Amino acid sequence: MIPVKICGICCLEDALCASQCGAAAVGFIFYPPSVRYIGPRDAVRIINKLPKTLVRVGVFVNEEIILVRKIFEECGLDMLQFHGDETPGYCAHFPEKHVVKALELKTEDDLQKAGRYAVAAILADSRSDGLYGGTGKTSNWNLAGKVTQPLVLSGGLNENNVLEALFKVRPAALDINSGVESAPGRKDPEKIKRMMQIIQNHDSGVQTPHVFQRRG
């Protein structure tokens, strides 16, 4: 099955549900303006109770490098997802295999921009109204399908469009957030189950790199 990350985790129940339904990773948003923000201390309480096989991803937006490193170690994160305006130079401060860089793809020039990042994967998302993600709006699938690096597809994915996205884009992984929520920051177990079942039943026949990796 294509690897799936359930992002915007704010409580243990949602993280465990994601794991039980077959998600490869869960994401914690360390960006205070986000409605799905979680503080490092609360994140640690959840992370310490998760299965060891579940990949823990920290999501940051234009954060100071020293603070990212501090949270990375204190929370026992496996990977970092940079969702702001971070440059290739900024991302180079961290091990390539531990970094996912989110970009909004609007033009062919954005594909060239993506190619300058030495990261484990590029994440295609949609921005709106000053928000860096989690908008519930789909990303540009046509451009996303042209990204040469391993691609994580995000942006408005739900049970009604995820199959179309898989066939059109053929990403290496999926990042799902608002599409499995009952309210911002609160996941709906039934939506997670239905979404994961749809994805599990899909077999593209294409071998993709495993983007989400445990540290160690």
C-alpha positions as CSV (number, residue, x, y, z in Angstrom):
1,M,0.0,0.0,0.0
2,I,1.2,3.5,-0.7
3,P,2.5,5.1,2.5
4,V,0.1,7.5,4.3
5,K,0.7,10.2,6.8
6,I,-2.1,11.5,8.9
7,C,-1.2,15.0,9.9
8,G,-2.4,17.5,12.4
9,I,-2.5,15.0,15.3
10,C,-3.6,16.7,18.6
11,C,-4.5,13.7,20.8
12,L,-3.4,10.1,21.4
13,E,-6.7,8.6,20.3
14,D,-6.3,10.0,16.8
15,A,-2.7,8.9,16.5
16,L,-3.6,5.4,17.6
17,C,-6.5,5.2,15.2
18,A,-4.3,6.3,12.4
19,S,-1.8,3.6,13.3
20,Q,-4.4,0.9,13.7
21,C,-5.9,1.7,10.3
22,G,-2.5,1.3,8.6
23,A,-1.0,4.8,8.4
24,A,2.8,4.8,8.1
25,A,3.3,8.1,9.8
26,V,1.6,10.8,11.9
27,G,2.4,14.5,11.9
28,F,2.6,17.0,14.7
29,I,2.3,20.7,13.8
30,F,4.6,22.9,15.8
31,Y,3.4,26.2,14.3
32,P,1.5,28.2,16.9
33,P,-0.8,30.1,14.4
34,S,-2.2,26.8,13.2
35,V,-5.6,25.6,14.5
36,R,-3.9,22.2,14.7
37,Y,-0.9,23.4,16.7
38,I,0.4,21.2,19.5
39,G,3.1,22.1,22.0
40,P,6.3,19.9,22.3
41,R,5.3,18.7,25.8
42,D,1.9,17.5,24.7
43,A,3.4,16.0,21.6
44,V,5.9,14.0,23.7
45,R,3.1,12.6,25.9
46,I,1.5,11.2,22.7
47,I,4.7,10.1,21.0
48,N,5.8,8.1,24.0
49,K,2.7,5.9,23.8
50,L,2.8,5.2,20.0
51,P,3.9,2.0,18.4
52,K,7.7,2.0,17.6
53,T,7.0,1.3,13.9
54,L,4.9,4.5,13.4
55,V,7.0,7.4,11.9
56,R,6.8,10.7,13.8
57,V,7.0,13.8,11.7
58,G,7.3,17.3,13.0
59,V,5.8,20.1,10.9
60,F,7.5,23.5,11.1
61,V,6.9,26.9,9.4
62,N,9.8,29.3,9.1
63,E,11.1,28.3,12.5
64,E,14.6,29.0,13.9
65,I,17.0,26.2,13.2
66,I,18.1,25.9,16.8
67,L,14.5,25.4,18.0
68,V,13.8,22.8,15.3
69,R,16.8,20.8,16.4
70,K,15.7,21.1,20.0
71,I,12.2,19.9,19.4
72,F,13.4,17.2,17.0
73,E,15.5,15.7,19.8
74,E,13.2,16.3,22.7
75,C,10.2,14.8,21.0
76,G,12.0,11.9,19.5
77,L,10.9,12.8,16.0
78,D,11.9,10.8,13.0
79,M,11.4,13.3,10.2
80,L,11.0,17.1,9.7
81,Q,8.5,18.7,7.3
82,F,9.2,22.3,6.4
83,H,6.0,23.9,5.3
84,G,6.9,27.6,5.0
85,D,9.3,29.6,2.9
86,E,12.4,27.6,3.9
87,T,15.3,27.8,1.3
88,P,17.4,24.9,0.1
89,G,20.2,26.3,2.3
90,Y,17.9,26.2,5.3
91,C,17.0,22.6,4.6
92,A,20.6,21.7,4.2
93,H,21.2,22.2,7.9
94,F,19.4,18.9,8.5
95,P,20.1,15.3,7.2
96,E,18.5,15.0,3.7
97,K,16.8,11.7,4.5
98,H,14.9,13.2,7.4
99,V,13.5,16.2,5.5
100,V,10.3,16.7,3.5
101,K,9.8,20.2,1.9
102,A,6.3,21.4,1.2
103,L,5.8,23.6,-1.8
104,E,2.8,25.1,-3.5
105,L,3.1,24.4,-7.2
106,K,1.6,27.1,-9.4
107,T,3.8,27.3,-12.5
108,E,6.5,25.4,-14.3
109,D,9.1,27.6,-12.5
110,D,8.0,26.0,-9.3
111,L,9.1,22.6,-10.6
112,Q,12.6,24.1,-11.1
113,K,12.5,25.5,-7.6
114,A,11.6,22.1,-6.2
115,G,14.6,20.5,-8.0
116,R,16.9,22.7,-6.0
117,Y,16.0,21.0,-2.7
118,A,18.1,18.1,-1.6
119,V,15.5,16.4,0.6
120,A,13.8,13.0,1.0
121,A,10.7,14.2,-0.7
122,I,8.8,17.2,-2.0
123,L,5.3,17.7,-0.6
124,A,2.7,19.3,-2.9
125,D,0.1,21.3,-1.0
126,S,-2.1,24.3,-1.5
127,R,-1.9,27.7,0.3
128,S,-4.8,30.1,0.8
129,D,-5.7,33.2,2.8
130,G,-2.2,33.4,4.2
131,L,-2.3,29.8,5.5
132,Y,0.7,27.5,4.8
133,G,-1.4,24.4,4.4
134,G,-4.4,22.6,5.9
135,T,-6.7,24.7,3.7
136,G,-8.8,21.8,2.5
137,K,-8.1,22.8,-1.1
138,T,-6.5,20.5,-3.6
139,S,-3.0,21.1,-4.9
140,N,-2.1,21.4,-8.6
141,W,-2.1,17.7,-9.6
142,N,-0.9,18.3,-13.1
143,L,2.3,20.0,-11.8
144,A,2.6,17.6,-8.9
145,G,2.8,14.7,-11.3
146,K,5.9,16.3,-13.0
147,V,8.0,16.6,-9.8
148,T,11.2,14.5,-10.3
149,Q,11.9,13.9,-6.7
150,P,9.8,11.5,-4.6
151,L,6.5,13.2,-4.1
152,V,4.1,13.4,-1.2
153,L,0.7,14.5,-2.3
154,S,-1.4,16.6,0.1
155,G,-4.1,19.3,-0.1
156,G,-7.8,18.6,0.2
157,L,-7.6,14.8,-0.1
158,N,-10.7,13.0,1.0
159,E,-12.5,9.8,0.4
160,N,-14.3,11.3,-2.7
161,N,-11.1,12.3,-4.6
162,V,-8.2,10.2,-3.3
163,L,-8.5,7.5,-6.0
164,E,-8.5,10.1,-8.7
165,A,-5.5,11.7,-7.2
166,L,-3.6,8.4,-7.0
167,F,-4.3,7.6,-10.7
168,K,-3.5,11.1,-12.0
169,V,-0.4,11.9,-9.9
170,R,1.0,8.5,-8.8
171,P,2.8,10.0,-5.8
172,A,5.2,8.1,-3.5
173,A,3.1,8.9,-0.5
174,L,0.0,10.7,0.7
175,D,-0.4,13.3,3.5
176,I,-4.0,13.6,4.8
177,N,-5.3,16.1,7.2
178,S,-8.6,17.9,6.9
179,G,-10.2,15.2,4.8
180,V,-10.4,12.9,7.8
181,E,-11.5,15.4,10.4
182,S,-14.8,16.1,12.3
183,A,-13.4,19.5,13.2
184,P,-10.1,21.2,12.8
185,G,-7.6,19.3,15.0
186,R,-10.0,16.4,15.7
187,K,-10.0,13.3,13.5
188,D,-13.0,11.3,12.7
189,P,-12.2,7.6,13.2
190,E,-14.8,6.5,10.7
191,K,-13.4,8.8,8.1
192,I,-9.9,7.5,8.7
193,K,-11.1,3.9,8.4
194,R,-12.9,4.6,5.1
195,M,-10.1,6.6,3.6
196,M,-7.5,4.0,4.5
197,Q,-9.6,1.2,3.1
198,I,-10.0,3.0,-0.2
199,I,-6.2,3.5,-0.3
200,Q,-5.5,-0.1,0.7
201,N,-7.7,-1.4,-2.1
202,H,-5.8,0.6,-4.6
203,D,-2.9,-1.1,-6.3
204,S,-1.1,1.1,-8.9
205,G,1.5,-1.6,-9.6
206,V,4.2,1.0,-9.3
207,Q,7.1,0.6,-6.9
208,T,7.7,3.9,-5.0
209,P,10.4,4.8,-2.5
210,H,9.4,4.6,1.1
211,V,9.5,8.3,2.1
212,F,8.6,7.9,5.7
213,Q,11.5,6.4,7.6
214,R,12.2,5.9,11.3
215,R,15.4,7.5,12.6
216,G,18.0,5.1,13.9
